[in-house]
Amino acid sequence: MKSVTVDYRVKKVECECCGQELPNETFTERKFEFSRQDVLEYGDWQDVMENEEDFDHHVCEYVYGTISFFAAGFFDKIIVTPKEIRKFKQFISEIFKTS
């Protein structure tokens, strides 16, 4: 598998024009594609994978951090479901099974 697409939701927390807080219903559905190459360049996943708690933490940190940096606004709140996090963890596991 060369990439994985993670579905996520973005909640606009405040108006970009006036800074006023927006209502809770302001969600948009989005997708972000993570490439195998980008994941491999991030760090030493094999060491992290040895400890399930560390692995969970690093996966969440990487997914949220990458989406925040490349695909969200400064005041946006990103929501990734546990199902999508599991999908990303499976992607990483498959990379290292075949490496």
N, C-alpha and C positions, 0 to 999 in steps of 0.2 A: 504494500500500500504506500503510495507516494505522498498522500495528504489525508487529512481528516477535516471535515467541516463541522464546526461547533455552532449550534443554534443558541442564541441568547436574546435577552430583552433589554432594552434601554429605557429607563425612566428619566424623563427630563425633570430635574429637581427644581430648577428655577428658570425663568424667562431670560434669554440671553440679552434682550434689549433693556429691560427695566429691573431685572433682579428679583422680581416678585415670585414667590413660591407658586408652583403649578399644582393643579389637582392630581390626585393619585392615578387617574385614568389615562395619563399621558405616557403610554408605553408604545414602543415600536419593536417589532420582531426583526431580528437581523441574523446574519450568518457570517462566520469568520473562518477562513481556511488556513490551517496550519500545515506547512510543508514538512516533509521528513527532514530535509536539509536544515531548516531553521531550528527544528527541535534538537537535532544532533549538535548544532553549534551553541546551543544554550548553556550546556554544562555537562557534568558527569552524571547522567541519569542512572547508570548502573550502580553506583555507590548509594544513591538515594533510594533506589528500588529495594535495597536489602532491608530497610526498615519501613514497614507499612505506614506508620504515622508520619514519618519524614516524607515519604513518597506522596501521600495525600496532600500534605502542606505545600510541597514544591509544585505539584500539579496545579493546585488552586492558585498559587502565587503566579505561576507562569501564565496560565490561561487568563486570569483577570488582568494581570499586568500588561500582557501583550495586547489584549483587546482594548484596554484603557488607552494605551499609548498610540495604537495605530487606527482605532476605529470609533473612538468615543470623544465627546466633548469634555471639557474640564469639570463641568458641574453635573455630568450624567452619572446616573447610578446604573451599574451593570448587574444583570441577574442571569446566572448560568445555573441550570437545574442540575441536581445530582446525576441524573441520567446522562447529561452531556459531559460531565466531569468523568464519569465511568467510561464513556466512549473514548475520551482523550487518553485516559490511563491505559485502556486496551490498545490503543494506537501505539503508545510508547512501548508497551510490553511486546507487541508484535515486531516492532523495529529491532529490539534487542534479541528476539528469538532468531531472527534471520541474519543478524550481523555476525 
